Amino acid sequence: MKQSKILIPTKKEAPADAEALSHKMMVRAGYIYQVSAGVWAYLPMAYRVIRKVENIIREEMDKAGAVEMMLPALLPADLWKKSGRYESYGDNLFKLKDRRDREFILGPTHEETITSILRDSVQSYKKLPLVVYQLQDKFRDEDRPRYGILRGKEFEMLDGYSFSADQAGLDEAYSLQAKAYRNIFDKIGLDYKVILADSGTMGGKNSQEFSAPAEVGEDTIAYTDGTYAANLEKATSKFVGVQQTADPAELQKQATPGAHSVDEAAESLGLESSQIIKSMLYMAKMDEEETVPVLVLMRGNDEVNETKVENALDCEELSLATEEDAEKYLGAHPGSLGPVGVGEEVKILADNYVKVLVNMACGANEDGFHYVNANLDRDFRVDEFGDFRNVQEGEIAPDGQPIKFTRGIELGHIFKLGTHYSKILGAQVLDQNGRQTDMVMGCYGIGVSRLLSAVAEQTADEHGLAWPDSIAPFDVHVIPVNAKNEEQMQMAENITKTLEAAGYEVLLDDRKERAGVKFADADLIGLPLRVTVGKKASEGIVEVKIRKTGETIEIKQEEIENTVGILLKQLTPATETAAD
């Protein structure tokens, strides 16, 4: 491929709004072009990378027994209304109507669609298990698209679905998909972690997330040097609370003017923040007709983990109460709320660490006042204790090791959905006893386009991109220093033909540009190897540069095929699993 014949609009400067390294370099290197906020065109070089990623995915999905198909991106709203996700997805859904005023959405995912197809196509357990997948663009109306293609409104995904007649079938499919995902990310050459995660709006109870550590990651990963890794929403640590032994003192109300935070209350009362109860009021939507006020209690130096609270309540939606809600149910504004005297209409949850405290301080449900010496059972009730807090760095994880934090980019997610969708949409088969049973489902997704950002975040440097050979748009970049020099051009073309005949993909820079421009563009584009044909062409000598390390070697022209083969083999990602 001649560089003069391919669209690679490199730039000297990054976009003014670009924050992430991957965003800056992919735009500068001429891989992507912004059409609108959150909507990107994948130019030829990026599309070649995507095709390489797709091929790796197809190879591993085939090995795992999955079959590729294609579902429509335009979906009837009725299916999503039936599953309840038309409302729960909220403003993230692209909603539209056709000329006959029928409601549709642009699909962000396809559980409802594939379940309805299997419902109408499979009636017997003998036809199961089945695993299907697709590679398709998805749509999500992001409020704040950012980081280039990492968080956009349109993006390509692999989404796969397994259907089994029983739990054992689901477990087997889930295990095969987990192995396939590890193989995919290993072949691509990513540094990643497999973490415990929350299922969110997908439904189901069991899920794992594959996450690439990166500074611009959307999630916080709690991990150890041992075997533990979890999304912050799911992370737990060993309970080390010690029961306080002080005698309960008399409950007293004290004025705390201007104290609206835990730290301000602690200073006003002369207490440690760990001895103050943080009281957070939420509204939990249980179903279409019932919304319940929920007061969550924890030590003042802890943070509420809303996902853990939502899962404990098994509610459809959890939202922080408004000032009006706080005044309605507790008679005060946030900053002065507490559990003393709260009526039965408010459900009270408390973190396990609250259970060991004695003589606590808390809001008095009166603006500008707090109680001191509040004690469990004597002064307030708790309906349910549990782990409702975010873990903190340094705490001990379940594997006995200290917890560390890192940011991470979500690469993929696998879920054991169970019968969540099959029950709602009526997808049943006759089991071996002739009885109707719900299909047991699994769901598996990889963000294909965002993989490009994840790789770029981990491999790019201040000069540009640095693709692993497994997904690089070309293997080798051949650069004649002076395109007007016939000897250099002839040698560059001969090297290109030799390498292409050996099965390598080669980009030949035939442009009549200055050498400095060519080298700067080559660093930006980031192919694994660069072969420079320069002044020593008359001696039959070329320079080979490894983009990842910057190392260079001089070799004779006749050694080029063997040298490229050796170097690319050394640069090929290891096939062993990078994380457990």
Secondary structure, 3 states (H helix, E strand, C coil): CEHHHCCCCCCCCCCCCCCCHHHHHHHHCCCEEEEECCEEEECHHHHHHHHHHHHHHHHHHHHCCCEECCCCCEEEHHHHHHHCHHHHCHHHCEEEECCCCCEEEECCCCHHHHHHHHHHHCCEHHHCCEEEEEEEEEECCCCCCECHHHECCEEEEEEEEEEECCHHHHHHHHHHHHHHHHHHHHHHCCCCEEEECCCHHHCCCEEEEEEEECCCCCEEEEECCCCCEEECCCCCCCCCCCCCCCCCCCCEEEECCCCCCHHHHHHHHCCCHHHEEEEEEEEEECCCCCEEEEEEEEECCCCECHHHHHHHHCCCEEEECCHHHHHHHHCCCCCCCCCCCCCCCCEEEEEHHHHHCCCEEEECCCCCEEEEEECECCCECCCEEECCECCCCCCECCCCCECEEEEEEEEEEEEEEECHHHHHHCCEEECCCCCEEECEEEEEEEEHHHHHHHHHHHHCECCECCCCCCCCCCCEEEEECCCCCHHHHHHHHHHHHHHHHCCCCEEECCCCCCHHHHHHHHHHHCCCEEEEECHHHHHCEEEEEECCCCCEEEEEHHHHHHHHHHHHHHHCCCCCCCCC
